[in-house]
Amino acid sequence: DAGEDAERLPCPAGEDWGGARASPEQAGEGWESLEKGRRKREEEEMGGRTEGARWNRIRREMEIWVCCLVLFPKVPHGGSRARFPAPSHVMVTPQLPQAKYPGVSQADGFPDPSCSSLRFPSPWSASAVVSLKVLSVHLSWQALPRDLLLVPDTWHLRGTYFRDSQSFSPSLRGKGTGLEALTKLQLTESSALLFLPVFLPPTQAREVSNKIAGYLNEEDVLDQNRSLLFMQWGQVVDHDLDFAPDTELGSSEYSKAQCDEYCIQGDNCFPIMFPRNDEKVRTQGKCMPFFRAGFINALTSFLDASLVYGPEPSLARRLRDLSSPLGLLAVNQEAWDHGLAYPPFDSKKPSPCEFINTTARVPCFLAGDSRASEQILLATSHTLLLREHNRLARELKRLNPQWDGEKLYQEARKILGAFIQIITFRDYLPIVLGDEMEKWIPPYQGYNQSVDPRISNVFTFAFRFGHLEVPATMSRLDENYQPWGPEAELPLHTLFFNTWRIVKDGGIDPLVRGLLAKKSKLMNQDKMMTGELRNKLFQPTHKIHGFDLAAINIQRGRDHGMPGYNSWRGFCDLSQPQTLEELRAVLKNEKLAKKLLDLYGTPDNIDIWIGGTAEPLVERGRVGPLLACLLGRQFQQIRDGDFWWENPGVFTEKQRNALQKMSFSRLVCDNTHITKVPLHPFQANSYPHGFVDCSAIDKLDLSPWASVED
């Protein structure tokens, strides 16, 4: 009987978590007996000094540890599902950087990962009992408990504004909401299933990156049908939807030293080890530091322009120009782009942007998302969106002189949020999902209260397909769309946190032209990720010479306990290949299939990011079938679980008709000095073909807003 088996497990006593509990005396006797037996066996085994004995001891200790930390029954308490922590969060969620994100808190009752502080209910549900003997086999190669890969259940870490409600409320939009779990491995609230693939000692993330994602010839395969804007808009959308902060900012100096210098795995550190023959071993030592990240989404989970306005009230207020009655966002008072505004500088020190050029000493920009200056085209995008808000606010004031600053700010914000939704669903997603668009995102039917719009954990990995669309260089173009100046073509790794190139070297116009007239990199099975990202990520700002974004993506999936490739294939009702022949048929690439099996042993173990991006593209799309499923499902939920711009009551019918005229090309015309733009900016364009004068691009007619009653 499952309950009887559970009661015999030697776990400690403690507070009542919804059921009966063992007495302290019973728990103490159990631990004392267990400890005596453990010491006796250890003395016997270590006398032989055998490797097998050592692993036997480790396995038994892991069994005890799993007993204490994993076997929690997920039984709803008092009709609420949000009372017992999922085992995955005990295992893989580190301490959060509270100082950096004070509005983000761990869930009520999140246990201290030590047996002495854990409390167990009784009786145990059948689903909570796992064969420790079987589990120990799977854990035999693992040195530390935090390596155990688990599937997160429906329990979420949540922010101070979150309430566990199925009905839509502003609280679901707040930062700090949990990343939702989607897998079929747990469909009931009482599930306590572990993710147990056919474990093999895991291939190092860097080795997978070297053998699968890397390529020697740095001549990128450019996408002949997608502009560079296609890549950049994907990052804008991603930064509007999700951000799981890692623990580096909340780590002690000792913890940082563990990661940076000693490659020691700890509570916050999960270093990416280099293979012995890796070129980075000579210059960077044994590992690349990697800080763990929680299941928290530090942003709102909606497509709502939060990257412009901030995910929480204090930052939103800081970003506003409260001295003006026009409802404006604050702009830079120290630098101007030929009369047009930049975002304000961030006063936070030290600034990685100032480190890039110690002579220019241009700080990073302050925006609604902390990553705004991460790369130069992202900073350019933030600049455009800030300018558009202020343009809208001024126009609304002209139409409605009686409106105060708060009304103007909120209405301009609402329009800009609609703009991002429209561009994403009308212009961007159809050329991402291709022929799969209608399957996963059918025509809008209105707000659906039963839809949970929060961002799923797996989406944060699926949407990283955009990393494979980034070319090795960025271009700056003049008014004739020709190379701008002697440094028109710049290597990508020199443009991370490089605001000085904008402020002191030409402004954003040359960069915007590059977005419109240059091409994205094509996702290619043989040329996945440029070396600029795979070997030189953030190179100018870190002493270790550069990170590997592919390895980071893989390691983050393991950090989050993501199920393997076939688990997600099954979730999407796709075939689950088991053999080389079956994997070859899915990938349509025998060489790639063989390399993956050489690394992983079985398709079950392939990391979700590498497996998803390895698939051939769907017809007229830029992702494979698995990612089309995961992305399509999420974006439909984002739309249907929100008070979407098309939902009756959000805008009037006349306003909705006017909003449909909005376009990225018009955004450029209204907020730069550029006068020639493409009709279809997300498609690959070669000037002058496909380019028109700004006078030919529809403007947003704001007259329907003049009739809006106060």
N, C-alpha and C positions, 0 to 999 in steps of 0.2 A: 504494500500500500504506500502511495506516494507520501501521504501525511506521516505515516509511521517512520518511513525512511528519513524524512526531514527531521523528525523529532530526535532521532538518534545522532544527528550530526552535532559535533562538539562546538557549537557556536555560543557566544557569550550572551548574557542576559542584559536586560535594560528596559527602557521605557516601552510602554504599550503603543504599537503602531497600528492599532485597529483590531487586535485580537489578543488572545492569551499570550503569556510569555513564560519562559523558564525562570525559575527562581534564581537569585544570585548564588545560592548554595549549590544548586544543580549545575549551573554554569561553571562555577569555580572547580567543582569536583571533576567535571569533564575536561577542563583545560589542564588541571594538574595531572590527571591520568594520561592525557594526550602528550603532554610535555615530557613526562618520564619515559613513555614509550619511544618518543622521537629521539631523545638523547641516547637511549640504549641502542636503538637501531643504528644511529649515527656512529657510535663508538665501534659497533661491530663492523660496519661497512668501511669506515675510514681506516680501520686497522688493515684492511686489504689494499687501501690506496688505489682502488680501481676507478677508472672513469665511469664505468657503469654504476658503481655505488654512489658516486657523486650525483649523477643524474637521477638515480632513484630517490635520493634525499631531496633534490630540488623538486621532483615531481610531487612527492608527498607534501612538501611545504606549499606547493602551488595548490594542491587539493584543499589544504586547510584554508589557504588564502581565498580560493574561490568559494568555499563554504561560507566564509565570512562576508565577502563582498559581492558575490554574484547572485547567490540563490535568494533573491528577494521575490516574494510573490507579488505580482502586479495586480492585486485584487482592488477594484475600486472601493473607496472608503466613503461611506455616507452618501452614496450616489454621485460622488465626484471622482473623476479619473485622475485628478491632480493631487495625489497625496503620497504616493510611494515613488521614490526615485528609481528610474530605470537603471539596470546594472551598467549599461554602457556609459552613463554619466559618471559613475563611480570610477570607471576604468579609464576613460579617455578625456574627460573634461578637466583641465587644469584650473588653477586659481585664475580669476579674471583680473585684469589690470584696473582695479577699482579707482585708483587715483585718476586714471585717464578717462574712464567711462563711469562716472559716479552714478549715472542713472541706470546702470546695468547691474543687476544683482543676481546672485545664484538663487535657485528656487528654494522655497521654504523647506526646511528639513533635509537639505542636501547633506549627506553624511560625511563625516570625517573618515578618510580611508584608513582606519585602524580598527582592528577587531574589538579593542577594548571599549570603543564608543558606539558600536553598532547594536541595534535593537531588532529583534525578530518576532514577528507575529506567529500565531499558531491557531488553527491548523494551516499547514502549507498547502498551496494549490498544486495540483498535479503538474501543471505546466512549469512550475518553478523548480522541479527536481530534475537534475541532470546527472547522468552517470559520471561520477568523478573519475572512475577508472578510464573511461573513454576520453574524458576531457584531458586527463593527465598525459595521454599519448599525444594529443594535439599540442599540448603545452611543453612537451619535453625539450624542444629546442629553444624555448624562450627564457632568457635570463631574468627579465623583469616583468612583473605582473602587468604593467601598463602597456605592454606590447599586445595583449590579448585583443583581438579584433571582435567587436560586438556590433550588433545592429541597434541603433537607438529606437526606443519605443515611443509611444505617444506622449510620454512625460516630457515637458519642455522646461528648460531654464527660461526665466522670464524677467522682464523689466518691471520697474515700479508702476508702470501704467497698464500692465497687462492683466486681463481677467480671462479665465478659462471659459470662454463663452462661444457657442457656435454662431450666435447672431453677430452681425457686423457691428462694431463699435469703434470709436476712435482709439480705444485702448489697443486694438489689434494692430494699429498703425504705428504704435510707439516703438522707439528703439528698445532693444533688449528682449524682444520676443524670440522664442526659440526657433531654430531651424527645424522645419517639420520633417518627420520620417515618413517614407513612402513605401518601403519594401513590403512585399507580400509575406515576408517572414514573420511579421506580427500584425495581424489584422484585428485582434481583439484587445480590449483595454487591459485584460488580465494576462497578456502574453509576457513571458519572461524568457523567450527563446534566445539562444546564443547564435551568433553567426559562426558556423564551424565549417568552412570549406575544407577541401582535401589539402590540409596544410603541408607545405614543404618549407624548409628554411627559406625565408623570403629573400629574393634577389634584391640586392641593394638598389635603391631608387636611382642613384647615379649611374649604375651599370645599365639599367633599363634605358635611361636617357641616352647614354653613349651609343648603345646598340640599336635602339629603335628610333629615337627622336632626332639624333644628330645626323649630319651629313658633311662630307668633306668639301664639296664644291659649293662655295658660298654664293654662287650665282643663283639668286632666288628664282623660283618658278612663279612668275607673276600671273595674277588672275586677269584674263582678257575680258572679263565681263563684270568686274566689280571694281569700283573706285576705292581709293584709300579711305574715303569717308565711310565706306561699309565697315571696315575694321574699326574705325574710331567711334562710330556710333554705337557699336556693340559694347565698347568700354564705358561709354556714357550711360547706357542702359544698365549695365552691370553695377556701376557705382551708384546708381539711383536705387537699386534693389537690395543689395546685400554687402555686408562687411563683417566678417568674423574676426575681431581683433585678436592678435596673438598675445602671448604673455610676456614678451620681452620688456614692455614698458612697466609691467608690474613686478618684474623680477629683481631680486637683490643683486648686488655686484658679484656675489659668490655664484649665484645661478647663472649669470651672464658668463662668468669665467668658465663654468662647466661647459657651456656651449662653445664659446669662442676659442678657448685655449686647450682644454683638456678632453673635449669630445666625450663627456660623461653624460649618459642619459639620466635625467632626473625628472622631478615633477613638472618642470617647465621646459626642459630641454630634450629634444629628440633628434640628435645630430644625424646628418646625412653623411655616411661614411664613403670615402673614395675607394674604388678598387685599387689594388696594388699597382697596376700598370697605368693608372690615370695620370695624365700630364699635370694635373693640379696637385698631386702629392708632393712634387718637387718644390712648389711655390707656396702651397697653402696648408701643408701638413696632412693629417689623417682625415679631416672631415670638414664639412661645411656646416656652420651653425644653423640650427632650425629650432624655433620656439613654438611650443604647442599653442593651439587655438581652441577656444570653446565652441559650443553649439549655439552661441548667442549671435543674433543678428543685431549689430549696433546701429543699423539704420531702420527706417520704416520699411515694411515689406511691400510697399505699393509703388507703382510707377507714378510718382507724384512730384517730381522735381525736387525731392529732398536733397539731392546733391547740390542744388543751388541754395536752398533755404535752410538747410540743417535738419537733423532728425529730432531735435529736442529744443524746448523753448528758449533756454539760455543762449544757445548758439544762434538761433534764429533772430533773437533780439540784438545780439552783437553784430550780426551781418546787416542790420538795417541802418539807414540814415534817419535817426529819430529827430534830428534837428530840422528836417524838411517836412512840410505839410503835404508832400506829393506822394508819399508811400514808396519812396525809393529805397533801393539797396545802397549801402555804403560803397563808395568807390575810392580808388587810390588818389591820395592828395599829393603824392611825391613824383609821380610819373604819369605821362599821358601818351596815347598812341595817335599822334597827329590830330589832337583835339578830341579823340574818343577815349573812353574810360577803360582802365584796367581794374581788376579786383584789388582790394586793399592788400597791403603786405601783412603777413602774419607776424606778430611780435614775438612769437615763441622762439626761444634760444636754447641750444644752438640750432641754427637753420641749415639743413642739408643743402639748400640752394645757394647759400653764401659760401659754403665749402667748395662748390664747383669752381667758382672763380673768385678767389680771395681779393683780387684787385677791384672787380666790379662790385662785389658784395651786394648783390640783389637778393633780398629775402624771398621766401616762398609766398605764394598768394594765399589769402584767407578765403575760404569758401565753405559751402555747406557740407562738403566731404573733405576729410583730412588728406586725401590722396590727390587733391586737385593739381598739384605741381609735379606729380610723379613722373610724367613725361610731357614733352613740350606741346604735343597736339592735344593732350587732355587739358592742359592749362589754357590753350587756345579755345577749346570748346567751352570751358567755364566762362571765359571772357565774353564769348558771343551770347551765352545765355543770360549773364548778368546785364549786359547792355540791352537785351530784348526786354527783360523785366522793366527796366527803367524807361525804355521807349513806350511800352504799353501803359505804364502808370501815368506818364505825361500826357499821352493821347486820351486816356480816360478822364483825366482832370480837365482837359480842354472840352470834352463832351459833357462833363458833369461837374461844373465849378463848385456845386454844393457838397460834393463828397469830401470827407476828411481823409487824412493820411492813412488811417487804418483801413477804411473802405477801399481806397485805391490800391494799397498794398495787397490786400486779400484778393481783390478781383484780378489784378495783374498776375498774381501767383496762380490763381485758378486757371487763367488762360494759358500760362506757360506750362502748367501741368498737363493741360489738354493737348498742347502742341507736342510734348514729348510722347504722349500716348498715341497720337495720330501718326506721327512720323514712324514710330516703332511698329505699329500694327499695319499701317498702310504701305509703307515704303521699305521697311527693314525686314520684318519677319517673313513676308512672302518670298524674298530671295535668299533667306536662310533655309526655310523649310521646303521650298520648291513645291513639288507636286503633293507633298505631305501636309501642306498648309490647311486645306479644307478638312482633312481627316481629323486633325488635332485641334484646330481652332475654327469651328463652324461659325456661321453668321451670328452676330450678337442678338441675344434674346432678352436682355435685361438683367438686372441685379438678381442674384440667386443667394438667398440667405444661408442656404445649406453648404455653400462652398467656402472652404477655409483658404484664404488667399495668401497665407504666410509662405515664405520661401522655404522650399524643401532643401535638406542638406545636399542631396545628390545634384540639385540644380546648380549649386555653387561650383560643382566640378564639371557638369555638362557644359555650362556656359563658358568654360575656359577653352573651348574650341577656338575662340578668337585669338588665343596666343599663337596659333599656327598661321594666322593671317597677317602677322606683323612682318613687314619687309626689313631688310638689313639697314636700309638708309631712309632718311626723310628728306624731302625736297622743298626748297623755297623758290617760288616763281615770281617774276615781275608782272607788270600789267599786261604784257603780251604773252604771258604764260611761258616765258623763257627763263633759263636759269638766272637766279637773282644773286648777283655779286660773285666774288671769287670762292665763297664757301656755300654754294647753293645746295650741294649734296652733303649731308652730314651723317656720319655713322650713328646708328641708333643709340649705342651705349654712351655717347657723349651728350645725349639729350635728356637723360634722367635728371630731374630736379634742376633743370636748366632754364630758370626764368630770366637770366640775364640776356639770353639770346633773343628773348621777346622784347624786353624793356629797352635794351641798349643796342640792339642789332636788327632793327627793321620792323618791329611790331608784329601783329598777327596776320596782316594781309598776305605776305608771301607764303606763310604756312597754310592759310585757308586755301589759297590757290593750289598748293600742293595736294591738299585733301581732295579737291575737286578734279584735278587733272592727272594725278598719278594713280597707280593701281595698287590694290592690296596684294599680298602674297597669297598664292593658292594653297589650300590644304592639300598636301600631296603625301601619299604613303611612303615615298622614298625620300622626300625632303620635308620633314615635319616642321622643325623649329630652327630658325636662324641662330647661328652661333652668337649673335649679339644678345640674345635672350638666354641661350643655353650655357654660355660661359662668361658673359660680361654683364649680367643684370646688376644694375646699381653699382657698377665697378668704380666710378669716381668717388663714391661716398662711403666705401667700406674697405677696410684694410686688407681683406682677404682676396682682393682682385676681381671679385665678381661672383654672383650667384648663378645657379642653374635653375631656370624657371620650370623646365620639364621635371627635374628631380623634385623640386618643391611641390609641384602639383601632385606627384605620385606620393610623396611623403605625407602631404596634408590629407590625402585620402586615407592613408593608414592611421594617421593621427586621429581622424574622425571615425575610425572603425567602419569605413565604407565596405559594403559587400562587394564581392568580385564581379567580374564582367558577366558571367552567365546568370547570376542572380538578377541582374538588371535586365538582361535579355528575356528572362522568364517573366519578370514583372511587366514587360511590354508585349508579352505574347509573341515573342520572336523565338526562333529556334535556339537551342543551347548546345553549341558544338562541343563534342567530347574528344574527337580524334583530329589528327592532322588533316585528314581529308575533309572532314566537316568544317574545320576552321578555315581551311583554304577556300571552301565553297562560299563561306560567309564573307571573307575578306577579298575574295577574287585575286589573291596574291599568295602564291605558295611560298615564296621566299620569306615574306613577312610572317606568315603563319608558322613556318619552321623556326624562325628566330624567337618568336613569342613562346613557343612550346619549349625551346631550349632553355629559355630563361625561367619560365613559370612552371613547367612540368605538366600543367593541365590548364585548359581555358578557364576553369572555375576560379583560378587564382589571379588571373590577369587584372591589374588595377583598373578601376572604372575609367579613369581619364585616358589612359593609354589605349585601352580597348575600344572606347567610344570613338576616339579620334582616328583610330586605325581603319575604321570601316570605310568602304567606298561611298561616295556622295550619292544622295538620292537625286532623282531626276530634277534638274533645274534648281537644285538646292546646294547648300554648302556644308551640310552635315550628313552623317550616315543615318541609317534607320533607327538605331538605338538613341542617338542624341536627338533626332527629330521627335521621337516619342517623349523623352524626358523634358525637352524644351517646350514642345507643344502643349503638353499637359500643364506645365507650370504657368505658361503665359495665358492659357485659357482660364486657369484659376485666378490669376492676377486680375484679369478683366472681369470675370463673372462674379467674383467675390468683393468687388469694389463698387463704389458709387461712380461708375465710369462716366466719361465725358458724354457718351451717347445716352446715358440713362435719363429718362424723363424726370424733370425737376432739377437736374444739375445745371443745365443751360436751357434757354428757351429754344423753340424750333428755329427761329431766325438766327439766333446765335450759333446753333449747331451748323446750320447751313454756311454761315460765314467762316466758322472754324475749319471747315473742310477745304478751304482755299489756302490754308497755311502750308508752307513748304520750307525745306532747308535752304533752297536757293533764295527764297524771299528773306529768310533770316540773315543770310549773308549780305544781300542788297541793302537791308535796313540798318545794318550794324557794322559795316566796314566801308572802305573807300572803293571796293571792287564794283565794277559796272558790268562785267560780262560773266555770266554764270551758266552752267548747264541746265537744260530742261529736266534732265533726269540725273540728279547728282550722285545717286548710289550706283549707277552704272558706270562702267569704264568709259571715259571720255578723252578725246584727243583734240585739243584746241586747234582750230576754231570749230571743228565739226561738233554739232550738238550744243554749242554755246549760243546764247542769245543775250540781248541787252536787258538790263534789269527792268526796263519799262514794259517788257513782254511777260514778266512774271506777275501773277495775280497778287494783289495786296490783301491783307486782312481788313475787311470792312468792319470797323468798330461801331458803326451807327446803331446796330441793335442793342448795344449796351447803354445808349443814351436814354432808352425808354425803361430801363430797369428801375423799379421803385426802391427807395431807401428802406 
